[in-house]
Amino acid sequence: MKFNALVSRKDENGGVTNAVEMVGDDKLPAGDVTVDIEWAGFNYKDALVLSGRGGLVKTYPHIGGVDFAGRVVESEDDRYRAGQGVILTGWRVGELRWGGFAQKARVEGDMLVPLPKGLSTRDAMVLGTAGLTAMLAINRLKSDGLPTDGGEVLVTGAGGGVGSIAVLLLSRLGHKVVAVSGRPELAEPLEKLGASRVVGREAVITQSGKALDKEQFAGAIDNVGGPMLAELLKKIARDGGVAAVGNAGGIAFEGSVLPFILRGVTLFGIDSVMQPYEARMAAWDRLSTLFVPAAYAGWVEEIGLADLPKMAERILKAGVRGRVIVDPRRG
């Protein structure tokens, strides 16, 4: 049997080319669960893979796609049966092993989670790695004591997948959300998602020259890193927390210990790639009750396999808002 996939190859000049090809089942990597993919997500990391940046892929030819959802075809893992809906995110699938930009995948059962009741496979990929990351961040902040009546919660990079879903989820949980975006045209859409107000990047990243600023936010989810993270830490209220989930603004930042030792602020790192099964299931179960697909519909763009290379160019230039999902049946 053969199936369609977007195959990435390294050319003679060291560049990476991508094309839709027919691939035989016998070429699938080793694994104990085979899945018919119904939807895949498209993430910034996927764009890096398709462009050959970052050295994420070690062996070619390669099939990218760091997350997907579909139905089990065959399983040697007792936890999964034929026809069952499953989700895969993380585990460096789409980097070190073939991923979701195909009509079929074979993985280890330990990499999967069952599709929760109330979510379709399409819903699962509208959420994808971005939704899982947002939920993990919120769960971590809530476990640290983030109250719904304790002040505003800041979300940086609110126009992206993680940020926009975090705005929706936090508002559903009763928090007053301040969304940070460098794109003024997203102000109204973010308010419709649930942001109580939307501010530009300069409202946070502008340096005051002080080691501590006025306490403004009960907590924050930061998708940006770099100088943005350094400045927002100064603005977190006593005993507040910041969940760091991204590095769109850089991996380094110059900070002060004062927010930590004078206000008791906590900085959490959120790694969605290697999360254990129990934490993943807790997050997905909560997403299945909190997420409202209709409320997020305007933030979703559907594409086919052949559209992926151009989409990679767009996402690397910050030309995408919300989530992009891939229908592998469209070729």
N, C-alpha and C positions, 0 to 999 in steps of 0.2 A: 504494500500500500504506500501511496505517496501523498504528500500534503504540501500546501503552499507555506513558504516562510520567507522572511526578509533575511537574506544571507549577506553577512559582511565579510569582505575579503581584503587582504593586504596586497597592494599592487607592487610592481617591481621597483617603484620609487619610494616605497615605505608609506604611501598614503592608503586610506581605507575607502573602498567602494562598496555600495550597497545595492542589491537588486533582488526582486522577488523571483524565487526559484522553486522548482519542485524538488522535494527532499524525501528520500525513502525512509520508512520506519526503521530500517536496519541501521540508519545513521544516528538515531537517537542515542544519547548517552546512557550509561548504566543507571538503573534506578528501579525501585520496586512498585512505583505507581505511574501509570500512563494516563494522561489527561487530554481530552478534547477541549481545546481552548475556545471559549466563547467571547471573551473580552480580555484585553490587556490594557495596562495603564502606560502613559508616557510621562517620563520624569526627566529632570535636568541631567541625572546620571546617564539616562538612556541617550540623551543628545551627545554627551561626551563620548560614549561608546561608538555611536554611529559616525562621529567625526574623527575618531581615532585619537582623541585627546585624553590626557590623564594617565595613560598606560594601564587602564583598567582591564583590558583584554590581553591575555597572554598567548592564546592559541587561535589561529585562523584555519579554515573558515569558522565563522561564529554566528550565532543567532542571539541577538540582544533581547532586552525586555525584562526589567527587574521585578515586575509583578504581573500576575494573570489570575483569571478565574475561569472555571469551566466544570466539566463533568468527567468523572473517573471512567475510563474505558476498561482498564485492567489493573488489578491490584494484588500484590503479594503481601500487603500489609493488612492485618486483620481489622485495623481501625477504619478502613475505607473499602467501599463496595462499588461495583459498577453502577453508573448512573448518579452517584452521589455528587452534590455540588461541593467544590473545594476552592480555597484561596491560597495563593502563594505570594508572599512578599519577602524580600530580603534574602539572607543566606548567601549573598553574592551570586545568586542566579542572575543570568544576563550579563555577568562579568566573567567569572571563572568557569561557568558552565552555561549551556544553552538555556535561553529563557523564553519569554512569552510572545515574541514577534513571529508567531507561527500558528498553524491550526492544531498543532499537537506538541506535547512536551512529555518528557519522562524525568521524574525527580524521585528523591527519597521521601518516604511518607513522613519523616520527621520534619520536613520542610513545609508541610501543608497544615492548614486548619480547616475544619468543616465550615461550609457556608452556613451562617446563622439563619434561623427562621426569620422571615420578615425582610430579608435582603435577596434581591436577584443577583445573578452574576454581573450584570451591568452595574447595579448599585455598588457592588463590591469594588469594581474598578473605578467608578467615579470617586470612591473613597481611596482605594489603593494604598500605596505606601504613604501618601500624603495624609489621608484620613487616619491611618493607624498611628502615624507620628503625632498628629494633633491630639488624638485621644490619649496616647501615652503621656504626652506633656501635661495635659489637663489632669489626668489621674495622679501624676506625680505632684503637681501643685496642690491638688485637693487633699492628698494624703499628708501634705505639709501644713495643712490647716487653712488654705485659702478660703475665706468666707464669701458668701454671695452678697453680704451687706457691708463689706469692709473696704469699699472703694473701687476705683476703676482698675480694669485689667488691660494692659497694653499688648497689642499684637503687631509686631513689625513685619514688613514684607507681606502685608495683608492681601495684596493682589494675587499672590501665588497660590498654589494648591494647598499647602499646609496652612498658610495664613488665613485664607478665605474660609476653609473648613473650620479652623479654630474659632473664627469670629462667629460662625453659625452655632457651633456647639456650645461655646461659652454663653452666648445669649440665651440659648435654650435652657441652660442651667441656671439662668437668673442673674448673670453677671452684667455689669455695665462695662461695655467693651470699647476701648479706644483703638481704632484701626490706623496704622501708619502706612502710607503709600506715597510713592513718588509720582503716581499717575493721577492727576486731579479728576480725570474722567471716570475714575472708579469710585468717587465719593458717594454718589447716589446708589449704585449697586451694592456697595458695602453697607450702607445704612439699611437697605432692604434686607440684607442678610442678617442684620441684628446689631450692627455697630451703633452705639449711642452717639458717637461723633468720630469724624475722620480728620486726621491731621497729616501734614506733609512731613517728610523726613527731617527737615530743618528744625521742627519742633522738638525733636529728640537729640539729633546728632550735633547740633550747634554747641560748641564748647563754652562753658561758663567760666572756665578758669578756676573753678572751685573743686575741692576734693569731694564735697557733698553738695547736692542741690536740695531744694525743697522737696519734701516727701509728696509725691504725686500719684503713685500707682501702688495698689496692693500686691500686684504681681505682674508678670509679663511672660509672653512666649516670643522668643527672638529667633527669626529666620535669617538674620543678616550677619551677625557677628561683627568682627572688626571694630572700628571706632563707634559704631552704633551701640554695641553691647557695653562698651566702656562708659558711655554717657548715660544709658538708661539705668545702669546699676546705681548711679548716683541719685536717681529719682525714685527708687523703690522705698516704700514705707517700712517702718520698723517690723521685723519678723516676716517680711515678705519674701517671695521667691521668684527666680527667673529660670525658665526652662529654655536652654539653648539647643536649637534643633537644626540650625543651618549656618552657612558661611558665605552667603552671596556677597557680603561686603568685605570678605577677607578672613584669613584664619588667625591673624594676630591682632591683639588689642592691648593698649597700655591702660592699666587700671590701678586702682588704689585699694588697699585692704580696709579702708575706713567703712565702706558700706557693710562689710562683713563683721567687723569687730565693734562698731559703734551702733549699728542698727540691727544686727543679727540677720542680715540678708543672706539667703542661700542661693547658690548657683547650681542648677541641676543640668547635667548633660543627658540628652535623650538619644539613645542609639536604637533605631528601629530595625536594623539589619540582623542583629544577633539576639534579639529578644527571646527568652524562653517561651515554651508553649503556653504555660499558664498565664503569663502576662499578655500574650497575644490574644488568647481566647477571652480574657476579661475585657480587653479593649474592644474586640469585635462584638462581643455580646452587648456591651454598652452602646456601641455605634449603631447596632441594629434597632435600638429603641430611641436613640437621640436624633439620628440623622433623618432629615426630611428631604427626600429626593426632589420633590416639587419645588421646594424653596431654593434649591441649588441649581435648578435646571438651566438657568441663564449663564451659568459659569462652566458649562461643559461643551466641549467640541469633539465631534466624532470624526475619525479618519480611517482609512484603510492602510494596508501594509505598504503600498506603493507611495503613500503620502508621507511616510516617516522621514526620509532624508530632508525634505524641505521643512518639515516641522522641526527637525533638529536645529536647522539654521535659525528659525524663528525663536525657539526657546532660549538659545544661547545669546540672542540679542534682546532678551527680556520682552519679546513680542507676543507673549501668551499670558492670558489671565486664567485663573482657576485651574481646571483639569482638562487634559486631553486623553480620550480613550480610543482604543484601537479595536476595530472589528476585523479579525483576520479572514473572515469569509468574503470581505470586499476585495481582497487581493491587493 
